[in-house]
Amino acid sequence: MELFWHRRDVRLSDNVGLAAAADRGPVVPCFVFDDDVLEHAGAPRVRYLIDSLSALREDYRDRGSDLVIAHGDPASVIPEVADALGADRVIWNEGYSGLSRERDARVETALDDAEVAIDHETHHDAVLQKPGSIRTNDGEPYSVFTYYWRKWHDRAVDSPARTPEPDDLVDADRIRSRLESGVSGSVTDSVESAEFGTGESITVGTLPAISALGFEEPDAELPPAGTEAARSRLEGFCEGDVFRYEEKRDLPAEAATSKLSQDLSFGTIGIREAYAATEDAMARARESDLDEVDLPAEADPESSVEEFQRQLAWREFYMQVLRYNPDTVSANYKTYENPIEWRDDPEGLAAWKRGETGYPIVDAGMRQLRAEAYMHNRVRMIVASFLTKDLLVDWREGYAHFRERLCDHDTANDVGGWQWAASTGTDAQPYFRIFNPMTQGERYDPDAEYIAEYVPELRGVDPDLVHEWHELDDDRRREVAPEYPAPIVDHSERRETALAAFEAARGED
């Protein structure tokens, strides 16, 4: 019997470790709510995780099995469940953060030190190219994306892993019987329980109420969770927007992105399945099989599909950076001669979080984050630049807020993105290239459609006035949009302040 430990792979299909377990079979699947992980989570992510696990549980039940769900320290829970089941082996897919690797090492030690040692093995599942497999000619992990991308793009990709059949899985009654006879304490019924989640517990099919894990229901409206919902998003994207991605991806009002970020973060869809769908789209583009697709005149469908694949490569590049530099979660990747003198600006930080900076595109992004636990990628770069350059607030403050608010938070991607904006990361934005938030708004939301959607105070205002907001005097602002605030800082002045701060960090006069 194989025990498969789900983590950031909340699915049956295209799951490398689960497929390997099924090849030996039969398999008992489990998931552990780990307090060390929950400590770094936010309510939107916990809600989405519970919903994803609910969909996963139903997939197992449809096959006559069930999902073992526990709460506690995996180094204690996993060996206990494996022992109770009489499992020959525990299998899981690797994580690449420092927290994940430390946890895995403790679980491996606990399995090795069990009264009867339990075999274990890990697999690479979350990436097409495992961290460390793409290196420089000197054998070092890449720190420049362009060179990494060239090799990534030319590498062969595995086909999606097979989906377990009912015969590959242990049936639900047998799982329950073994656990009830082998686990100290009771195994709860397969119903939702507000009590589950308090203290260490092992259940069959029981999911906790979010409150039992110490979180309140999020205010944000989250997307549907689970593999079928993820596939629907992938299929819809590959039917149309992937062919205009290059031209439209930076325009937040167009919403021409895949909306797969939370699915890839939680692993409700496999990366090989997603990539295969883009390859099918590439074949259509090359064959000019796009008669039913509404394309802008300037669109290059092949280039657009490749641009989306490039974004998948960025994801894996940042995973590799995190794998070999785990301290970048809290420390600058790039070192300067002197410390960067970040500003202590609690009022500015609070205004940024509320979406009340007086810079319309920034405020629209922050309000989208609050409303949807999501933000368009171009706008993420704009709001990050505003915080770290206009306000000169430490990027870690922004990262912590995103981690708490985003449904699709991914440690590697978010750390990489924030350090890029702050000019402290690998392959980062040069410190002297500072986004002008008004120019960014005018360029990427020229008709102020996105801004109007999330900043109701500016609905009906002439887009030219929206983009000139920083130049209007107070009387004109009160006349045009009396409820919307004036800019909290002067961008031109703050740009010079930021340049001086980074030049001082560099040791320049």
Buried (B, 14 or more C-beta within 10 A) or exposed (E): BBBBBBBBBBBBBBBBBBBBBBEEBBBBBBBBBBEEBBEBBBBBBBBBBBBBBBBBBBBBBEBBBBBBBBBBBBBBBBBBBBBBBEBEBBBBBBBBBBBBBEBBEBBBEBBEEBEEEBEBEBBBBBBBBBBEBBEEEEEEBBBEBEBBBEBBEEEEEBEBBBBBEEEBBBBBEBBBEBBEEBBEEEBBEBEBBEEBBEEBBBBBBBBBBBEBBBBEEBEBEBBEBBBEBBBEBBEEBBBBBBBBBBBBBBBBBBEBBBBBBBBBBBBBBBBBBBBBBBEEBBEBBEEEEBEEBEBEEEBBBBBBBBBBBBBBBBBBBBBBBBBBBBEBBEEBBBEBEEEBEBBEBEEBBEBBBEBBBBBBBBBBBBBBBBBBBBBBBBBBBBBBBBBBBBBBBBBBBBBBBBBBBBBBBBBBBBBBBBBBBBBBBBBBBEBEEBBBBBEBBBBBBBEBBBBBBBBEBBEEBEBEBBBBBBEBEEEEBEEBBEEBBEBBBEBEEBBEBBBEBBBBBEEEE
